[in-house]
């Protein structure tokens, strides 16, 4: 998976380019309305996001080596892995560009960066989720999805629809900028709770039938 690494390298080169232009204190935190409410040193601002992206990239490379369902992860990596990891790296790249631009003096609400970014990320996750096979690191991992291949499959098919719906609603929420952040948080909480509950209900259904509970 070389494309994600190339994106990280682009971040590093951008940081080196912008570093001399940045002030001693750089905006690094924004409130719910997208306005700056926290600063960090120039060095921290330049290094932090590329470092996080690089560590995440390394973690994605490590997953197949430590995963119990190794063949499932390797199958996913062959078909969707490079695109999946690249999307996360692009997320960090765009966020990094926005941070650097804010640092050199551009004025904008970060909500107009974060919300569409998260909407696109969640939309992509929604498309990919149904293709993810059972594993301990990627996907909707609850005790019930991990215990049953069929519960995993049904939960991820439903979860894909939830994430795509959430992405659309997040874009609509941009029409209400004063409330967009809280709408996003409510949608994310709903997605987490509903997929958790749904997997349990499907597990109970399978258990009553006496099918599909295959453990590890």
N, C-alpha and C positions, 0 to 999 in steps of 0.2 A: 504494500500500500504506500506508494511513493507520492501520490498527489497530496494527501494530507500533510506529509512532511514538507512538501514544497510550499504549502500555504503557511506553515509555521516559519519557514525560512524567509518568506515575504514579510511576515510580521517583524522578524528580527532586523531585517534590512531597513524597514520603515522606521523602527525605533531608533536605529543608528542615525538615520537621516534627520529625524525630527528632534533628537536629543539636544543639539546645540541651540535650537530655536525655542525650547520650552523654558518657562520661568522656573524659579526655585520651587514653587508650590503649584501643583497641577490638580484640576478638578478630578475627583476619583469616586465621588458618591453623589447620588441624586435622590431627591425625595419623591413622594408619590405623584407630585405634579410635574416631575421631570426637571426640577430646578436644582442647581448645585447646592449641596449642604455639607460637603466634606472634601478635604484636600489631602494629597499625599506629596511626598518629595518627588522631584523629577526622576530620580533613579528608580524608585518604586513604581511610578506610573509607567515607565518605559519597559521595565523588566517583568512585572507581575503577569499580565495577560499572555505574553508569549511563553512564559514559564509554565503557566497553568495549561495552556494548549499543548505544549511539548510533553508534560507529564501525562495528560489525558491520552495523547497519541501513544505514548509508551505503554500505558495501561491497556489500551485496546490491543496492542501487539501481544501483551502478556496473557490476555484472557484465554486464548486457545490452549495455552500450556498448563493452565491450572483448572480448567473447566471440567467438571464431572462428565457432562454431556458433550465431550469434545467434538465428536463428529457432527453434532447439530450446529455448533458454532462455526466449525470449518466450512460446512455447507453454506451457512449464511454469509460468511466472509467471501466465499467464492462468487456469490451472486450479487450481494448488496453491500459487502463490507467496505470497499473503497469509497463508494458514494455516501454511505452512512457516516463514516468517520470524517469524510471531507466536508459534509454539511455542518458538522459540529465545529470543525476548524474554521470554516467560512463565517460561522456565527461569531467566533472569537475575533476573527480578522476585522469584520465590520464594526464590532463593538470597540475594538482597538483603534481603528481609524477615527471613530467618533470621539473617543477619549483624547487622542492626539490633537484633533482639530479643535476640541474645546480648550485644550491646553495652550494652543497658539493664538487663542482669542476669538474663535468663531462662536457666535451666540445662537443657541437653538435649544429647544426642549428635548431632553433625552428620551422622553416618551415617544416621540416621533421616530426614534431609532429602535428602541427596545420593543415596542408593541408590534410593528410589522415584522421585526426579526423573529420574535417569539412565535408569531402567527405562522410564518413560513416554516420555522423549525417544527412546530407542533403538527402542521399540515403534512410535512414530509414524514414525520414519525408515524402519523396516522396511516399513510400509504404503505409504509414499510412493516408496521406491526404485524399484519396478518401473515407475513412471510417468515417471521422469526420463529424458530423451533425452540423447544424447551431447553432452558439453560439457567444458570444461577446469576448471570450478570447482565443480560440484555433482555428487556421486555418487562411485562407485568408479572413480577415474581411474588406470588403469595404462597402460603402453605398449600393451597388447594390447586393452583395451577402447576406447581412443582410436583404434586402428587399424582396428577393425571394428565396424560397427553391430550385427551379429549377436552378436558376443562381448559387446559392451556390454549388449545386451538380456538375454542368458542370465545374465550375471554379476549383473545387478541383480535379476533374478527370484530367483536363488539367494540373493543378499545380503539381500533382503527377508526371506526365511525365517530366515536366520541372525540378523538383528537382532531379529526378533520372538522367536525362541527365546532369545536372549541376554537380552532384557527379562524374560521369564518366569523364567529362572534367577536373575537378579539379585534379583527379588522373593523367590524362595525362599531366596536367600542371606541375607536379613534374619533368618531363623530362626537363623543362626549369626553373631551380631554380632561376635564376636571375630575371625572370619575373613572377614567379608563384603567388606572392601576388597580383599583379595588375590584372592578369588574373582572380583570384578568385574574386576580387572586381567588375570587369566588369560583370562576370557571375551573381553575387549576385544582382547587379543593374538591369541587364536585367530581372532576375526572378521577382523582385519586380515590375518593370514597366510593364512588359508584363502581369502578372496576374492581375494587377490593370486595365489595358486597356481592357483585355479580359473580365473581369467581367462587365465592362461598355458596351461593345459591345453586350454581351449576354443579358444584361438587356434591351438594346434598342430593340433587336430582340424580346424578350418576350413582351415588351410593345407594339410593333407594332402588335403582335398577340392578344394582350389583355388577356394574360394568365400569371399565375405564380407570379404576383406582389401581395403578400399577406401581406406585412408589418410585424408588430409585433403583 
